[in-house]
Each structure stands twice: as structure tokens, then as C-alpha cells.
Amino acid sequence: VRDLVTANLLHPTTAKIFQRGKDQSPTELGTDLRLYRHQVDAIEVARTGRPYVVTTGTGSGKSLTYIVPIVDHVLRHGTGRGVQAIIVYPMNALANSQLGELDKFLGFGFGGKAPVRVRRYTGQESHDERRAIVEDPPDILLTNYVMLELILTRRHEQGLVQGAKDLRYLVFDELHTYRGRQGADVAMLVRRVRERMGGDALQCIGTSATMSSDGGLAERRRAVADVASRMFGVPVLMDDVIGETLQRVTADVDADDPNFGTRLRSSLDRLDDLIAERYESFVQDPLCGWIETQVGVRPDPVEGVLVRSTPRRLIGDDGMAADLARLTGVTESDAAAALRRLLLAGYEKRDPSPDGVGAPAFAF
């Protein structure tokens, strides 16, 4: 984040807000937060004002792909100007969790005076809390689509509608959950929000763990762009469907090498020593490389970039253990036992490098 501040892509205060370890102490700042490639891509697209969708795996920090640009916008344009962003969650539990994270980012290290105001408005609040939000709208409002519909229609909440007249961001987290009739309801809701609260500057954003699994990478992006365009009521470019950028942790393997099976058998014969090795040696072993190829990452057949491998069974006729047994000559049960041990060992071994931020060798 600090590098993006230096490049004038983010407001200087964002470097103090978005830091690691803020949950350790409410009075101190944490350490510099490193972003993933898809998070930086989203920040750059957000600056264009175009709608975009982030489709990355679970636990990849999708919330920062819209929270960082929203907070940056509020810091640049000033707080207390009404609701500048509405974030819609499919479940109240997600809104509650996000509120807790934002309270830490925006509250910890600032002496209790948050530089950006966030409130939840999902129906869980008391009458007094709702009235206070209507009378003094926050910069960022966390809600669900049913409550957002009610805000637009209930007379006593029109103060909140007026407070969001210059709405800049409308975010739908977990966009893939809205399908069928519910998806149509949400698509119409987006159009009503645009008519009542925002104009041409309103930017729609969506996140999704997965929305399409058929075809190559380009076909999947096109399918997501088509769905998002119908949902948002504005064209979403295929290039603005932001996926994850993956890299191998282990050394690449050459399965066509005639001695490959022998090398894998050698790793199995020294399994105890392999499991005891340090992270740097562990990830260079050919058996660990074979495991990552099987259930970690694989090249996209069309574009060649790395994508997540299709999940596989460990045992059974089409399982990994059967393949390893055929390659090495060990029994399938021995192969399965070795794979179980290696998967667990790989999860426990953490990258010690500064860029690794303690990530496991095997994140399965």
C-alpha cells in the first residue's frame, strides 16, 4: 500500500489505515500491508470509474478490492458528505464480519476517531441506531439487498436516500449468490438505486468466488462480464473481470522425463527425511512439485497462464494415490498414506522469505 501511495495512486492516509496486525493493539499501527496482484489490478480499474468484477478464490482478500478504493475516494473528497458507498452483502453475518474488520482498520491507531465513517444498516439495529443513521448518514453503508429495497420505499428512511444522492459506489459482495428470480430482483434494484441515488458517476462493483467454470479463461471472463452487465444495467468489459494471478510454490516438474517415476520413488523412499526438511528444500523436491501440479495449479490450455487445478480424489480408480502408485510401483495404500503426510507437512511449512508473508507451501 505504501508503494501505491508513493506512486500517488492512493491517499497517504491509506498507508496508516491498511496495515497488518492491527488486531494486536487498538492504540498502535501495524506493519506495512502487501497486496496481491488482483487487489492492485482492482485499485487501478477503480480509478477509471468503470464497473468491474473480481473473481478470485476463497481467502484471497476480495473485500480489499473495493474497500481500499472506496476509502481512498472518501479521503480524497472528504468525510461527512453523505453516503458515498453502499456495500450489499447476501447475509448479515458477512456484513457483521466486515464491520468488525473495518472497525479495526479505521479505528485502531487513530485514537478512536476514524478518518472514514462506516455504519451497518441491516435490520439488526435498534430503533435509535437506525434513526441516528438516517439523520447523520455515514460515508460507507453496509446492508443487504432486502434492506436496501426498503430504504428506497419507506417514508421514514427517505433522509437516508437524500443522504446518498451523490452515491459513488454500489458494491455487491458474493455476486454469484444472486440467480434466478432473486437475481432479477437485484438487477432491478440496481436500476432503482441508480435512478434515486446515483447518476452517471455511479460505479458498480461485484465480487465472486466463482461464476463460471466452463471453457478456457477467456470464455469464463466473457461469461462473467455478460452476467454482470445484465445485473448492473451497464456494460462490463471482459478486461474488467479481474481474476487471480497465480504462481507455483514448488519447482516445475517434467512428467515426460523417462526417469520421472524413479525420482518420485526416491522421494517416497526418503519420506521421513523429506517431511523434516526446511521449507526451501521441501518445495524443490520433485514429489512436492508433482503434488502441486495435480491439485494446486495448472496452465490454462488456451492462454497458458496458471489457473487452479480441478479438485481430485485422493483414493479410488481416478485418484491421486492410484496415479502415484502406477508411477512409482508402490501400493496404492502406501501412496495414499504418503500423500496425506505430505499434504499436512506442506501446510505446516511456512515461507520464511519477506515476500512470502508466512504462506504455506500447500494451501489446500
One Martini backbone bead per residue (centre of mass of N, CA, C, O) as a GRO file, in nm:
protein
  364
    1VAL     BB    1   0.058   0.063  -0.020
    2ARG     BB    2   0.297   0.259  -0.002
    3ASP     BB    3   0.366   0.249  -0.306
    4LEU     BB    4   0.091   0.373  -0.401
    5VAL     BB    5   0.135   0.639  -0.259
    6THR     BB    6   0.398   0.721  -0.404
    7ALA     BB    7   0.232   0.695  -0.693
    8ASN     BB    8  -0.056   0.838  -0.640
    9LEU     BB    9  -0.296   0.607  -0.604
   10LEU     BB   10  -0.298   0.691  -0.296
   11HIS     BB   11  -0.370   0.800  -0.004
   12PRO     BB   12  -0.166   0.846   0.264
   13THR     BB   13  -0.367   0.724   0.488
   14THR     BB   14  -0.383   0.429   0.383
   15ALA     BB   15  -0.109   0.335   0.514
   16LYS     BB   16  -0.244   0.352   0.811
   17ILE     BB   17  -0.493   0.171   0.770
   18PHE     BB   18  -0.351  -0.058   0.583
   19GLN     BB   19  -0.262  -0.297   0.821
   20ARG     BB   20  -0.090  -0.524   0.984
   21GLY     BB   21  -0.185  -0.613   1.316
   22LYS     BB   22  -0.436  -0.441   1.438
   23ASP     BB   23  -0.545  -0.669   1.646
   24GLN     BB   24  -0.325  -0.624   1.879
   25SER     BB   25  -0.378  -0.293   1.885
   26PRO     BB   26  -0.573   0.004   1.934
   27THR     BB   27  -0.304   0.216   1.954
   28GLU     BB   28  -0.155   0.077   1.709
   29LEU     BB   29   0.022   0.024   1.447
   30GLY     BB   30   0.130  -0.174   1.213
   31THR     BB   31   0.217  -0.321   0.918
   32ASP     BB   32   0.286  -0.350   0.613
   33LEU     BB   33   0.074  -0.398   0.335
   34ARG     BB   34   0.039  -0.660   0.115
   35LEU     BB   35  -0.054  -0.706  -0.214
   36TYR     BB   36  -0.222  -0.840  -0.451
   37ARG     BB   37  -0.257  -0.830  -0.782
   38HIS     BB   38  -0.575  -0.807  -0.786
   39GLN     BB   39  -0.586  -0.559  -0.599
   40VAL     BB   40  -0.432  -0.365  -0.782
   41ASP     BB   41  -0.609  -0.393  -1.030
   42ALA     BB   42  -0.865  -0.280  -0.892
   43ILE     BB   43  -0.756  -0.001  -0.819
   44GLU     BB   44  -0.705   0.083  -1.114
   45VAL     BB   45  -0.996   0.048  -1.220
   46ALA     BB   46  -1.142   0.233  -1.017
   47ARG     BB   47  -1.015   0.503  -1.136
   48THR     BB   48  -1.197   0.491  -1.409
   49GLY     BB   49  -1.518   0.407  -1.329
   50ARG     BB   50  -1.551   0.124  -1.398
   51PRO     BB   51  -1.691  -0.161  -1.399
   52TYR     BB   52  -1.637  -0.451  -1.174
   53VAL     BB   53  -1.496  -0.791  -1.133
   54VAL     BB   54  -1.409  -1.025  -0.873
   55THR     BB   55  -1.246  -1.354  -0.938
   56THR     BB   56  -1.164  -1.533  -0.656
   57GLY     BB   57  -1.058  -1.700  -0.408
   58THR     BB   58  -1.067  -1.809  -0.111
   59GLY     BB   59  -0.892  -1.582   0.088
   60SER     BB   60  -0.798  -1.326  -0.127
   61GLY     BB   61  -0.912  -1.035  -0.055
   62LYS     BB   62  -1.175  -0.902  -0.191
   63SER     BB   63  -1.255  -0.658  -0.009
   64LEU     BB   64  -1.004  -0.475  -0.089
   65THR     BB   65  -1.102  -0.417  -0.392
   66TYR     BB   66  -1.315  -0.192  -0.259
   67ILE     BB   67  -1.225  -0.058   0.007
   68VAL     BB   68  -0.978   0.101  -0.083
   69PRO     BB   69  -1.113   0.286  -0.300
   70ILE     BB   70  -1.327   0.405  -0.110
   71VAL     BB   71  -1.143   0.529   0.105
   72ASP     BB   72  -0.983   0.702  -0.092
   73HIS     BB   73  -1.222   0.874  -0.186
   74VAL     BB   74  -1.299   0.995   0.088
   75LEU     BB   75  -1.024   1.126   0.149
   76ARG     BB   76  -1.024   1.312  -0.110
   77HIS     BB   77  -1.340   1.436  -0.061
   78GLY     BB   78  -1.451   1.378   0.214
   79THR     BB   79  -1.614   1.373   0.499
   80GLY     BB   80  -1.963   1.418   0.551
   81ARG     BB   81  -2.122   1.380   0.240
   82GLY     BB   82  -2.243   1.122   0.282
   83VAL     BB   83  -2.319   0.858   0.093
   84GLN     BB   84  -2.059   0.694  -0.110
   85ALA     BB   85  -2.121   0.387  -0.008
   86ILE     BB   86  -2.266   0.066  -0.100
   87ILE     BB   87  -2.276  -0.251   0.074
   88VAL     BB   88  -2.377  -0.574  -0.039
   89TYR     BB   89  -2.502  -0.851   0.142
   90PRO     BB   90  -2.634  -1.180   0.159
   91MET     BB   91  -2.538  -1.165   0.468
   92ASN     BB   92  -2.518  -1.053   0.789
   93ALA     BB   93  -2.256  -1.197   0.871
   94LEU     BB   94  -2.078  -1.046   0.663
   95ALA     BB   95  -2.132  -0.761   0.764
   96ASN     BB   96  -2.026  -0.806   1.051
   97SER     BB   97  -1.739  -0.889   0.974
   98GLN     BB   98  -1.667  -0.631   0.814
   99LEU     BB   99  -1.708  -0.431   1.043
  100GLY     BB  100  -1.483  -0.540   1.223
  101GLU     BB  101  -1.251  -0.483   1.023
  102LEU     BB  102  -1.302  -0.175   0.984
  103ASP     BB  103  -1.270  -0.095   1.279
  104LYS     BB  104  -0.968  -0.162   1.282
  105PHE     BB  105  -0.861   0.004   1.046
  106LEU     BB  106  -1.014   0.291   1.133
  107GLY     BB  107  -0.947   0.290   1.455
  108PHE     BB  108  -0.678   0.179   1.477
  109GLY     BB  109  -0.440   0.439   1.542
  110PHE     BB  110  -0.676   0.699   1.587
  111GLY     BB  111  -0.800   0.737   1.878
  112GLY     BB  112  -1.114   0.662   1.782
  113LYS     BB  113  -1.089   0.849   1.510
  114ALA     BB  114  -1.224   0.803   1.225
  115PRO     BB  115  -1.161   0.895   0.887
  116VAL     BB  116  -1.401   0.684   0.835
  117ARG     BB  117  -1.748   0.620   0.804
  118VAL     BB  118  -1.918   0.327   0.943
  119ARG     BB  119  -2.232   0.150   0.879
  120ARG     BB  120  -2.494  -0.055   0.984
  121TYR     BB  121  -2.800  -0.165   0.772
  122THR     BB  122  -3.001  -0.471   0.836
  123GLY     BB  123  -3.211  -0.492   1.110
  124GLN     BB  124  -3.032  -0.516   1.390
  125GLU     BB  125  -3.107  -0.246   1.476
  126SER     BB  126  -3.210  -0.007   1.652
  127HIS     BB  127  -3.411   0.258   1.649
  128ASP     BB  128  -3.190   0.466   1.730
  129GLU     BB  129  -2.977   0.379   1.524
  130ARG     BB  130  -3.141   0.431   1.268
  131ARG     BB  131  -3.200   0.731   1.318
  132ALA     BB  132  -2.902   0.823   1.328
  133ILE     BB  133  -2.837   0.738   1.034
  134VAL     BB  134  -3.049   0.911   0.889
  135GLU     BB  135  -2.952   1.191   1.017
  136ASP     BB  136  -2.630   1.065   0.991
  137PRO     BB  137  -2.471   0.975   0.739
  138PRO     BB  138  -2.241   0.781   0.622
  139ASP     BB  139  -1.994   0.695   0.401
  140ILE     BB  140  -2.052   0.384   0.477
  141LEU     BB  141  -2.285   0.122   0.379
  142LEU     BB  142  -2.409  -0.168   0.536
  143THR     BB  143  -2.599  -0.429   0.366
  144ASN     BB  144  -2.895  -0.551   0.217
  145TYR     BB  145  -3.121  -0.597  -0.036
  146VAL     BB  146  -3.378  -0.568   0.132
  147MET     BB  147  -3.306  -0.305   0.283
  148LEU     BB  148  -3.256  -0.134   0.032
  149GLU     BB  149  -3.546  -0.149  -0.066
  150LEU     BB  150  -3.671  -0.016   0.188
  151ILE     BB  151  -3.526   0.255   0.176
  152LEU     BB  152  -3.670   0.339  -0.097
  153THR     BB  153  -3.986   0.308   0.034
  154ARG     BB  154  -3.955   0.435   0.311
  155ARG     BB  155  -4.035   0.731   0.450
  156HIS     BB  156  -3.846   0.737   0.721
  157GLU     BB  157  -3.578   0.686   0.503
  158GLN     BB  158  -3.530   0.939   0.309
  159GLY     BB  159  -3.278   1.064   0.441
  160LEU     BB  160  -3.090   0.842   0.324
  161VAL     BB  161  -3.140   0.898   0.029
  162GLN     BB  162  -3.047   1.193   0.037
  163GLY     BB  163  -2.757   1.110   0.158
  164ALA     BB  164  -2.717   0.938  -0.144
  165LYS     BB  165  -2.717   1.125  -0.405
  166ASP     BB  166  -2.378   1.089  -0.446
  167LEU     BB  167  -2.330   0.809  -0.531
  168ARG     BB  168  -2.037   0.608  -0.619
  169TYR     BB  169  -2.089   0.319  -0.476
  170LEU     BB  170  -2.188  -0.024  -0.580
  171VAL     BB  171  -2.182  -0.324  -0.388
  172PHE     BB  172  -2.152  -0.687  -0.462
  173ASP     BB  173  -2.126  -0.943  -0.265
  174GLU     BB  174  -2.143  -1.239  -0.387
  175LEU     BB  175  -2.283  -1.245  -0.684
  176HIS     BB  176  -2.349  -1.560  -0.729
  177THR     BB  177  -2.610  -1.569  -0.532
  178TYR     BB  178  -2.761  -1.421  -0.771
  179ARG     BB  179  -3.044  -1.594  -0.893
  180GLY     BB  180  -3.288  -1.581  -1.086
  181ARG     BB  181  -3.524  -1.413  -0.931
  182GLN     BB  182  -3.323  -1.273  -0.744
  183GLY     BB  183  -3.149  -1.156  -0.968
  184ALA     BB  184  -3.376  -0.979  -1.088
  185ASP     BB  185  -3.426  -0.810  -0.838
  186VAL     BB  186  -3.138  -0.691  -0.819
  187ALA     BB  187  -3.129  -0.562  -1.099
  188MET     BB  188  -3.364  -0.364  -1.036
  189LEU     BB  189  -3.235  -0.232  -0.790
  190VAL     BB  190  -3.000  -0.101  -0.933
  191ARG     BB  191  -3.178   0.089  -1.107
  192ARG     BB  192  -3.310   0.239  -0.866
  193VAL     BB  193  -3.053   0.346  -0.741
  194ARG     BB  194  -2.959   0.505  -0.985
  195GLU     BB  195  -3.213   0.693  -0.994
  196ARG     BB  196  -3.205   0.796  -0.679
  197MET     BB  197  -2.867   0.823  -0.611
  198GLY     BB  198  -2.738   0.802  -0.903
  199GLY     BB  199  -2.538   0.855  -1.174
  200ASP     BB  200  -2.290   0.835  -1.401
  201ALA     BB  201  -2.072   0.789  -1.152
  202LEU     BB  202  -2.171   0.521  -1.087
  203GLN     BB  203  -2.010   0.234  -0.935
  204CYS     BB  204  -1.996  -0.102  -1.012
  205ILE     BB  205  -1.943  -0.388  -0.789
  206GLY     BB  206  -1.799  -0.723  -0.788
  207THR     BB  207  -1.798  -1.043  -0.620
  208SER     BB  208  -1.638  -1.377  -0.674
  209ALA     BB  209  -1.547  -1.700  -0.657
  210THR     BB  210  -1.772  -1.812  -0.875
  211MET     BB  211  -1.943  -1.812  -1.219
  212SER     BB  212  -1.746  -1.994  -1.405
  213SER     BB  213  -1.625  -2.333  -1.552
  214ASP     BB  214  -1.629  -2.298  -1.854
  215GLY     BB  215  -1.378  -2.327  -2.035
  216GLY     BB  216  -1.173  -2.089  -2.072
  217LEU     BB  217  -1.063  -1.798  -1.949
  218ALA     BB  218  -1.204  -1.614  -2.158
  219GLU     BB  219  -1.488  -1.742  -2.137
  220ARG     BB  220  -1.528  -1.681  -1.835
  221ARG     BB  221  -1.505  -1.375  -1.852
  222ARG     BB  222  -1.739  -1.333  -2.050
  223ALA     BB  223  -1.961  -1.454  -1.872
  224VAL     BB  224  -1.929  -1.257  -1.637
  225ALA     BB  225  -1.974  -0.996  -1.799
  226ASP     BB  226  -2.264  -1.062  -1.887
  227VAL     BB  227  -2.393  -1.088  -1.609
  228ALA     BB  228  -2.304  -0.810  -1.493
  229SER     BB  229  -2.445  -0.636  -1.708
  230ARG     BB  230  -2.733  -0.724  -1.627
  231MET     BB  231  -2.718  -0.642  -1.330
  232PHE     BB  232  -2.609  -0.329  -1.369
  233GLY     BB  233  -2.698  -0.191  -1.660
  234VAL     BB  234  -2.396  -0.211  -1.766
  235PRO     BB  235  -2.110  -0.236  -1.919
  236VAL     BB  236  -1.881  -0.513  -1.894
  237LEU     BB  237  -1.568  -0.572  -1.934
  238MET     BB  238  -1.361  -0.832  -1.977
  239ASP     BB  239  -1.104  -0.675  -1.860
  240ASP     BB  240  -1.289  -0.618  -1.578
  241VAL     BB  241  -1.225  -0.914  -1.510
  242ILE     BB  242  -1.078  -1.013  -1.209
  243GLY     BB  243  -0.823  -1.220  -1.151
  244GLU     BB  244  -0.593  -1.443  -1.060
  245THR     BB  245  -0.240  -1.453  -0.977
  246LEU     BB  246  -0.036  -1.726  -1.028
  247GLN     BB  247   0.210  -1.934  -0.852
  248ARG     BB  248   0.454  -2.131  -0.793
  249VAL     BB  249   0.615  -2.303  -0.527
  250THR     BB  250   0.726  -2.522  -0.678
  251ALA     BB  251   0.897  -2.706  -0.877
  252ASP     BB  252   0.904  -2.786  -1.180
  253VAL     BB  253   0.783  -3.054  -1.389
  254ASP     BB  254   0.878  -3.358  -1.587
  255ALA     BB  255   0.666  -3.606  -1.690
  256ASP     BB  256   0.841  -3.699  -1.960
  257ASP     BB  257   1.052  -3.813  -1.799
  258PRO     BB  258   1.179  -4.133  -1.780
  259ASN     BB  259   1.282  -4.070  -1.461
  260PHE     BB  260   1.040  -3.970  -1.289
  261GLY     BB  261   0.948  -4.219  -1.126
  262THR     BB  262   1.221  -4.260  -0.983
  263ARG     BB  263   1.219  -3.987  -0.833
  264LEU     BB  264   0.961  -4.038  -0.673
  265ARG     BB  265   1.059  -4.296  -0.529
  266SER     BB  266   1.291  -4.159  -0.380
  267SER     BB  267   1.107  -3.975  -0.209
  268LEU     BB  268   0.951  -4.205  -0.068
  269ASP     BB  269   1.206  -4.345   0.065
  270ARG     BB  270   1.254  -4.031   0.208
  271LEU     BB  271   1.005  -3.916   0.367
  272ASP     BB  272   1.104  -3.831   0.650
  273ASP     BB  273   1.320  -3.633   0.548
  274LEU     BB  274   1.132  -3.452   0.379
  275ILE     BB  275   0.946  -3.359   0.615
  276ALA     BB  276   1.206  -3.234   0.779
  277GLU     BB  277   1.251  -3.020   0.594
  278ARG     BB  278   1.292  -2.733   0.477
  279TYR     BB  279   1.119  -2.530   0.281
  280GLU     BB  280   1.329  -2.492   0.047
  281SER     BB  281   1.361  -2.806  -0.002
  282PHE     BB  282   1.072  -2.909  -0.021
  283VAL     BB  283   0.986  -2.737  -0.289
  284GLN     BB  284   1.217  -2.900  -0.472
  285ASP     BB  285   1.073  -3.151  -0.479
  286PRO     BB  286   0.925  -3.360  -0.711
  287LEU     BB  287   0.678  -3.455  -0.542
  288CYS     BB  288   0.576  -3.171  -0.470
  289GLY     BB  289   0.543  -3.084  -0.766
  290TRP     BB  290   0.334  -3.299  -0.841
  291ILE     BB  291   0.116  -3.215  -0.641
  292GLU     BB  292   0.071  -2.924  -0.748
  293THR     BB  293  -0.016  -3.015  -1.032
  294GLN     BB  294  -0.267  -3.185  -0.946
  295VAL     BB  295  -0.397  -2.960  -0.694
  296GLY     BB  296  -0.313  -2.662  -0.770
  297VAL     BB  297  -0.165  -2.594  -1.060
  298ARG     BB  298  -0.241  -2.490  -1.405
  299PRO     BB  299  -0.246  -2.455  -1.731
  300ASP     BB  300  -0.400  -2.288  -1.959
  301PRO     BB  301  -0.482  -2.415  -2.269
  302VAL     BB  302  -0.484  -2.122  -2.410
  303GLU     BB  303  -0.307  -1.895  -2.232
  304GLY     BB  304  -0.098  -2.045  -2.005
  305VAL     BB  305  -0.187  -1.963  -1.748
  306LEU     BB  306  -0.238  -1.993  -1.422
  307VAL     BB  307  -0.456  -2.226  -1.265
  308ARG     BB  308  -0.672  -2.398  -1.099
  309SER     BB  309  -0.712  -2.702  -1.010
  310THR     BB  310  -0.890  -2.971  -1.021
  311PRO     BB  311  -1.037  -3.148  -0.811
  312ARG     BB  312  -0.932  -3.444  -0.624
  313ARG     BB  313  -0.898  -3.754  -0.544
  314LEU     BB  314  -0.710  -3.963  -0.345
  315ILE     BB  315  -0.896  -4.207  -0.390
  316GLY     BB  316  -0.918  -4.439  -0.637
  317ASP     BB  317  -0.912  -4.484  -0.974
  318ASP     BB  318  -0.893  -4.141  -1.007
  319GLY     BB  319  -0.667  -4.100  -0.811
  320MET     BB  320  -0.364  -4.001  -0.691
  321ALA     BB  321  -0.263  -4.268  -0.570
  322ALA     BB  322  -0.285  -4.436  -0.830
  323ASP     BB  323  -0.083  -4.268  -0.995
  324LEU     BB  324   0.160  -4.298  -0.801
  325ALA     BB  325   0.172  -4.606  -0.812
  326ARG     BB  326   0.228  -4.630  -1.120
  327LEU     BB  327   0.497  -4.456  -1.115
  328THR     BB  328   0.649  -4.628  -0.852
  329GLY     BB  329   0.529  -4.928  -0.739
  330VAL     BB  330   0.348  -4.882  -0.519
  331THR     BB  331   0.104  -4.888  -0.321
  332GLU     BB  332  -0.190  -4.725  -0.280
  333SER     BB  333  -0.184  -4.705   0.030
  334ASP     BB  334   0.103  -4.583   0.047
  335ALA     BB  335   0.047  -4.338  -0.129
  336ALA     BB  336  -0.178  -4.216   0.046
  337ALA     BB  337  -0.014  -4.184   0.305
  338ALA     BB  338   0.201  -3.995   0.185
  339LEU     BB  339   0.011  -3.769   0.091
  340ARG     BB  340  -0.104  -3.694   0.362
  341ARG     BB  341   0.164  -3.612   0.492
  342LEU     BB  342   0.248  -3.396   0.279
  343LEU     BB  343   0.007  -3.206   0.298
  344LEU     BB  344   0.047  -3.139   0.599
  345ALA     BB  345   0.342  -3.047   0.584
  346GLY     BB  346   0.294  -2.819   0.372
  347TYR     BB  347   0.106  -2.651   0.561
  348GLU     BB  348   0.327  -2.612   0.796
  349LYS     BB  349   0.505  -2.483   0.586
  350ARG     BB  350   0.665  -2.165   0.588
  351ASP     BB  351   0.743  -1.883   0.435
  352PRO     BB  352   1.043  -1.693   0.523
  353SER     BB  353   1.013  -1.475   0.334
  354PRO     BB  354   0.925  -1.150   0.291
  355ASP     BB  355   0.719  -1.225   0.045
  356GLY     BB  356   0.559  -1.473   0.191
  357VAL     BB  357   0.400  -1.416   0.461
  358GLY     BB  358   0.368  -1.725   0.572
  359ALA     BB  359   0.303  -1.916   0.355
  360PRO     BB  360   0.210  -2.208   0.244
  361ALA     BB  361   0.296  -2.459   0.038
  362PHE     BB  362   0.006  -2.593   0.106
  363ALA     BB  363  -0.328  -2.457   0.016
  364PHE     BB  364  -0.572  -2.697   0.074
   0.00000   0.00000   0.00000
